[in-house]
């Protein structure tokens, strides 16, 4: 086993090749995931515009669930990769066991929310009975059946921590494809199945997630670096503390988006209910651009964590440089697509003339923020990899809550709906500035310290 750890590609493969090897499968799987999100909304839009609005209103709480699942799994990935980097296989396995139990605890929390709070949450935004029923039905199914989310993402991040990105790609892609195939069958009713509408979209979603989970557990059982039995998993306090040190800031950083989208929906709906639909559609579309960068981030973090554990600062700096340049270029291309072709993008969602008018302006104003976000996202991977995820958390809170929302409210009050979209540019400039400052601090505290050792 010691030999296996010493020969882990995270420590010896050329950095450029390693980053490509680690990132490309994850980027591919996340592109499929982003495509699924868009196709899912396209099918819902074909059912009715009200159903599409319901999915947009459900997004904040659904996103909160994913924030807990992904955020805690980032903590698990960070700790396991560092333990493997320092050749401590026993602690790596203990961290994997503890992480599994943490995911189960979070899952139970969201099942309770799904059972009792779906309808009260839906009433926050509207008094329209049909919209409330659609939103709460979709939410309750997704939250109550969340086992596929929590355990599926856990298996993906645990495998990534060991340098395995092929199996996580298969896990994500298979679940997304399963969902895409099931969507029209359950929403519109084919092969003798009664049409279920928005409930069908929710059932297709959870079915795909559970399918991914089953594959993930199968692949995790066969991983040569991690050896755990989930039926006998134990909870280790010290390992939990290490996981949550990175996981909680990651949860907050991801979950803050729930607060942001809820507040933004509340601001937008005052001007036009279709503005909230446009906002939801924007999130679906921008995932095609952001998901690949997040995929690169997922591939980068084990590289940084492993080499931080083995005190190899040269590989850390080289990996960061390559990742930042690659992410910036990709985001720049994505921004140009949004600016030049907003109409074809919105037509995918059966956009009415009013929705098209609002959406075209929104996409063109927000798109220039993409390249700026690329740098912040990649630097955030460094903070998480070395165990200082709270820096990413602070940046995210300031950007989304203290800058974006107040700016959106003030711009809307002063200049109307179209001006609200400029708040994204203002907040992203603040976030980039903070990320660069934090990087300089982190570089002196950790990376320079490693060089002296």
C-alpha positions in Angstrom: 0.0 0.0 0.0 2.9 2.4 0.8 4.2 1.8 -2.7 0.8 2.7 -4.2 0.8 6.0 -2.3 4.3 6.9 -3.3 3.5 6.3 -6.9 0.3 8.4 -6.9 0.3 10.5 -10.1 -0.6 13.6 -8.1 3.0 13.7 -6.9 5.1 12.9 -10.0 3.2 13.4 -13.3 4.2 16.6 -15.2 1.8 19.3 -13.9 0.3 20.4 -17.2 -0.4 16.8 -18.2 -1.7 16.0 -14.7 -4.1 19.0 -14.6 -5.5 17.9 -18.0 -5.8 14.3 -16.9 -7.5 15.3 -13.7 -9.7 18.0 -15.2 -10.9 16.9 -18.6 -13.0 14.0 -17.3 -14.5 16.2 -14.6 -15.1 19.0 -17.1 -16.8 16.6 -19.5 -19.1 15.2 -16.7 -20.0 18.7 -15.5 -20.8 19.8 -19.1 -23.2 16.9 -19.3 -24.6 17.9 -15.9 -25.0 21.5 -17.2 -26.6 20.2 -20.3 -29.0 18.1 -18.2 -30.0 21.2 -16.2 -30.8 23.1 -19.4 -32.6 20.2 -21.0 -34.6 19.7 -17.8 -35.7 23.3 -17.9 -36.5 23.1 -21.7 -38.8 20.2 -21.1 -40.5 22.0 -18.1 -40.8 25.1 -20.3 -42.6 23.1 -23.0 -45.0 22.0 -20.3 -45.9 25.5 -19.2 -44.3 28.9 -18.4 -45.7 28.7 -14.9 -43.9 25.4 -14.4 -40.6 27.0 -15.5 -41.2 29.8 -13.0 -41.9 27.2 -10.3 -38.5 25.6 -11.0 -36.8 29.0 -10.8 -38.5 29.7 -7.4 -37.5 26.3 -6.1 -33.9 26.8 -7.1 -32.7 28.6 -3.9 -33.7 25.8 -1.5 -32.7 23.1 -4.0 -29.3 24.9 -4.3 -29.0 25.0 -0.5 -29.2 21.2 -0.5 -26.5 20.9 -3.1 -24.4 23.4 -1.1 -24.4 21.1 1.9 -23.6 18.0 -0.2 -20.9 19.6 -2.3 -19.4 21.8 0.4 -18.9 19.0 2.9 -17.6 16.8 0.2 -15.0 19.4 -0.7 -13.9 19.2 2.9 -13.7 15.4 2.6 -11.7 15.7 -0.7 -9.3 18.2 0.8 -8.5 16.2 3.9 -8.2 12.8 2.1 -5.8 14.3 -0.5 -3.6 15.9 2.1 -3.5 12.6 4.1 -2.5 10.7 1.0 0.1 13.3 0.2 1.7 12.8 3.6 1.3 9.0 3.2 -1.1 8.5 6.1 -3.4 5.9 4.7 -5.1 5.1 8.0 -6.2 8.7 8.6 -7.3 8.9 4.9 -9.6 6.0 5.5 -10.9 7.4 8.8 -11.7 10.7 7.0 -13.6 8.8 4.3 -15.7 7.0 7.0 -16.4 10.2 8.9 -17.3 12.1 5.8 -19.9 9.4 4.9 -21.6 9.8 8.2 -21.5 13.6 8.0 -23.4 13.3 4.6 -26.0 11.1 6.2 -26.6 13.6 8.9 -27.1 16.4 6.4 -29.4 14.2 4.3 -31.7 13.7 7.2 -31.8 17.4 7.8 -33.1 18.1 4.3 -35.6 15.3 4.4 -37.2 17.1 7.3 -37.2 20.3 5.4 -38.8 18.6 2.4 -41.5 17.1 4.6 -42.6 20.3 6.4 -41.2 23.4 4.8 -41.6 23.1 1.0 -45.0 24.8 0.9 -44.2 27.6 3.4 -41.1 28.4 1.4 -43.1 28.5 -1.8 -45.5 31.0 -0.3 -42.7 33.5 0.4 -42.7 34.7 -3.3 -46.3 34.4 -4.5 -50.0 34.0 -3.5 -50.7 32.2 -6.8 -52.2 28.8 -5.8 -51.1 27.0 -8.9 -47.5 28.4 -8.7 -47.3 27.5 -5.0 -48.5 23.9 -5.6 -46.1 23.4 -8.5 -43.1 24.8 -6.5 -43.8 22.9 -3.3 -44.4 19.6 -5.2 -41.2 19.8 -7.0 -39.2 20.8 -3.9 -40.7 18.2 -1.6 -39.8 15.3 -4.0 -36.3 16.5 -4.6 -35.5 17.1 -0.8 -37.2 14.0 0.6 -35.4 11.7 -1.9 -32.0 13.4 -1.5 -30.0 10.3 -0.7 -28.7 10.2 -4.3 -27.4 13.8 -4.0 -25.5 13.4 -0.7 -24.0 9.9 -1.2 -23.5 10.3 -4.9 -21.5 13.5 -4.5 -19.6 12.0 -1.6 -18.4 9.1 -3.8 -17.4 11.5 -6.6 -15.3 13.7 -4.3 -13.7 10.8 -2.4 -12.6 9.2 -5.7 -11.3 12.6 -6.9 -9.2 12.9 -3.8 -7.3 9.8 -4.8 -6.5 11.1 -8.3 -9.4 9.2 -9.9 -11.4 11.4 -12.2 -12.6 8.8 -14.8 -15.0 7.1 -12.5 -16.5 10.4 -11.1 -17.1 11.4 -14.8 -18.9 8.2 -15.4 -21.0 8.6 -12.2 -22.1 12.1 -13.1 -22.6 11.6 -16.8 -24.6 8.4 -16.3 -27.0 10.0 -13.8 -27.5 13.1 -16.1 -28.2 10.9 -19.2 -30.6 8.8 -17.2 -32.4 12.0 -16.1 -32.6 13.4 -19.6 -34.1 10.2 -20.9 -36.6 10.0 -18.0 -37.7 13.7 -18.2 -40.0 13.6 -21.3 -41.4 10.2 -20.4 -42.5 11.3 -16.9 -43.4 14.9 -17.7 -45.5 14.3 -20.8 -46.4 10.6 -20.3 -45.1 8.1 -22.8 -45.1 4.3 -22.9 -48.3 4.1 -21.0 -47.2 6.3 -18.1 -49.7 9.0 -17.1 -48.4 12.6 -17.6 -47.0 14.0 -14.3 -46.0 17.5 -15.3 -43.6 19.1 -12.9 -43.7 16.2 -10.5 -42.4 14.1 -13.4 -39.4 16.4 -13.7 -38.7 16.0 -10.0 -39.0 12.2 -10.1 -36.7 12.0 -13.1 -34.2 14.1 -11.2 -34.0 12.0 -8.1 -34.0 8.8 -10.2 -30.9 10.0 -12.0 -29.3 10.9 -8.7 -29.9 7.5 -7.2 -28.5 5.8 -10.3 -25.4 7.9 -9.9 -25.1 7.0 -6.2 -25.3 3.2 -6.9 -22.5 3.6 -9.5 -20.4 5.7 -7.1 -20.6 3.2 -4.3 -19.6 0.4 -6.8 -16.5 2.3 -7.9 -15.5 3.4 -4.4 -15.5 -0.2 -3.3 -12.9 -0.9 -5.9 -10.6 2.1 -5.3 -7.0 1.0 -4.3 -6.3 4.0 -2.1 -9.4 4.1 0.1 -10.6 1.0 1.8 -13.9 1.5 3.8 -17.0 -0.4 4.6 -19.9 2.1 4.6 -22.1 -0.3 6.6 -19.5 -0.3 9.4 -18.4 3.4 9.1 -17.3 5.1 12.3 -17.3 8.7 13.2 -13.9 10.2 14.3 -14.1 13.6 16.0 -10.6 14.8 15.0 -11.2 13.9 11.3 -14.7 15.5 11.4 -13.1 18.7 12.7 -10.6 18.7 9.8 -13.3 18.0 7.3 -15.6 20.7 8.7 -12.8 23.2 8.9 -12.9 23.2 5.1 -16.4 21.9 4.6 -18.3 24.5 6.6 -16.8 27.5 4.8 -17.4 25.6 1.5 -21.1 25.0 2.5 -21.5 28.7 3.5 -19.7 29.8 0.3 -22.0 27.6 -1.9 -25.1 28.0 0.3 -24.9 31.8 0.3 -26.1 31.5 -3.2 -29.5 30.4 -1.8 -29.8 33.6 0.2 -28.6 35.6 -2.8 -31.1 34.1 -5.3 -33.9 34.4 -2.8 -33.2 38.1 -2.2 -32.6 38.7 -5.9 -35.9 37.0 -6.8 -37.7 39.2 -4.2 -36.1 42.3 -5.8 -36.8 41.3 -9.4 -40.4 40.1 -8.9 -41.4 43.7 -7.9 -40.6 44.9 -11.4 -41.8 41.9 -13.4 -42.5 38.2 -12.6 -40.8 37.2 -15.8 -37.6 38.8 -14.5 -37.4 36.0 -12.0 -37.9 33.5 -14.8 -35.0 35.2 -16.7 -32.8 35.0 -13.7 -33.5 31.3 -13.3 -32.8 30.7 -17.0 -29.6 32.7 -16.8 -28.4 30.3 -14.0 -29.1 27.3 -16.2 -27.3 28.9 -19.2 -24.3 30.1 -17.3 -23.7 26.6 -15.9 -22.5 25.7 -19.4 -19.7 28.2 -19.0 -19.1 27.9 -15.2 -19.3 24.1 -14.9 -16.2 23.3 -16.9 -14.2 25.8 -14.8 -15.6 24.2 -11.6 -14.6 20.9 -13.2 -11.1 22.2 -13.6 -11.3 23.4 -10.0 -12.3 19.9 -8.8 -9.3 18.4 -10.7 -7.0 21.1 -9.4 -7.8 20.8 -5.7 -6.4 17.3 -5.1 -3.3 18.3 -7.0 -2.8 21.3 -4.7 -3.8 19.3 -1.5 -1.5 16.4 -2.3 1.5 18.5 -3.1 0.8 20.8 -0.1 0.9 17.6 2.0 4.2 16.5 0.4 5.5 20.1 0.7 6.2 20.6 -3.1 5.6 24.3 -3.7 6.9 24.3 -7.3 4.1 22.0 -8.4 1.6 24.1 -6.5 2.6 27.3 -8.2 2.8 25.8 -11.7 -0.6 24.1 -11.4 -2.2 27.4 -10.3 -0.7 29.3 -13.2 -1.9 26.8 -15.8 -5.3 26.6 -14.3 -5.8 30.4 -14.1 -4.8 31.0 -17.8 -7.0 28.1 -19.0 -10.0 29.2 -17.0 -9.7 32.8 -18.1 -9.6 31.9 -21.8 -12.6 29.5 -21.5 -14.7 32.1 -19.6 -13.8 34.8 -22.1 -15.1 32.6 -24.9 -18.3 31.9 -22.9 -18.8 35.6 -22.4 -18.6 36.3 -26.1 -21.2 33.7 -26.8 -23.6 35.3 -24.3 -23.0 38.8 -25.7 -23.3 37.8 -29.4 -26.1 35.2 -29.3 -28.6 35.9 -26.5 -31.7 35.4 -28.6 -30.9 31.8 -29.7 -30.1 30.9 -26.1 -33.4 32.3 -24.8 -35.4 30.7 -27.5 -34.3 27.3 -26.1 -36.8 28.0 -23.3 -39.7 29.0 -25.4 -39.2 32.6 -24.3 -42.1 35.0 -25.0 -41.5 38.4 -26.5 -41.5 40.1 -23.0 -39.2 37.4 -21.6 -36.9 37.8 -24.6 -36.7 41.6 -24.1 -35.7 41.3 -20.5 -33.4 38.3 -21.0 -31.4 39.7 -23.9 -30.3 42.8 -21.9 -29.6 40.7 -18.8 -27.3 38.2 -20.6 -25.3 40.9 -22.4 -24.7 42.9 -19.2 -23.8 40.0 -16.9 -21.5 38.1 -19.4 -18.4 40.3 -19.1 -18.1 39.2 -15.4 -17.2 35.6 -16.5 -13.5 36.1 -17.0 -13.1 37.9 -13.7 -14.9 35.1 -11.9 -12.5 32.6 -13.4 -9.6 33.9 -11.5 -11.5 34.0 -8.2 -12.7 30.5 -8.6 -9.2 29.0 -9.3 -7.7 30.9 -6.3 -10.5 29.6 -4.2 -9.3 26.0 -4.9 -5.9 26.9 -3.3 -7.6 28.2 -0.2 -9.6 25.1 0.2 -6.8 22.7 -0.7 -4.5 24.0 2.1 -7.3 24.0 4.7 -8.1 27.7 4.7 -11.5 27.6 3.0 -12.8 30.4 5.2 -11.0 32.8 2.8 -13.2 31.7 -0.1 -16.2 31.9 2.3 -15.5 35.5 3.2 -15.1 36.4 -0.5 -18.4 34.8 -1.4 -20.3 36.4 1.4 -19.0 39.9 0.6 -19.6 39.4 -3.1 -23.2 38.1 -3.0 -24.7 39.6 0.2 -22.8 42.8 1.0 -22.2 44.0 -2.6 -24.5 42.2 -5.1 -27.8 42.5 -3.3 -27.5 46.1 -2.0 -26.2 47.2 -5.5 -29.1 45.4 -7.2 -31.7 47.1 -4.9 -30.1 50.6 -5.2 -29.7 50.3 -9.0 -33.3 49.1 -9.4 -34.7 51.9 -7.3 -32.7 54.5 -9.1 -32.7 53.4 -12.7 -35.2 50.5 -13.1 -35.1 46.8 -13.9 -32.4 46.8 -16.6 -29.9 48.5 -14.3 -30.1 45.7 -11.7 -28.0 43.4 -13.9 -25.0 45.8 -13.5 -24.8 44.7 -9.9 -23.1 41.5 -11.0 -20.2 43.4 -12.6 -19.8 45.5 -9.4 -19.7 42.5 -7.1 -17.3 40.5 -9.3 -14.8 43.3 -9.3 -14.9 43.4 -5.5 -14.5 39.5 -5.3 -11.5 39.5 -7.6 -9.8 42.2 -5.6 -10.3 40.3 -2.4 -9.2 37.0 -3.9 -5.9 38.5 -5.0 -5.3 40.1 -1.6 -6.0 36.8 0.1 -3.7 34.9 -2.3 -0.8 37.1 -1.4 -1.5 36.5 2.3 -1.8 32.8 1.8 1.3 32.6 -0.3 3.4 34.2 2.4 1.8 32.2 5.2 1.8 28.7 3.7 3.6 28.4 0.3 6.6 30.5 1.3 6.8 28.6 4.6 7.0 25.3 2.7 9.8 26.7 0.6 11.8 27.5 3.7 11.3 24.0 5.0 
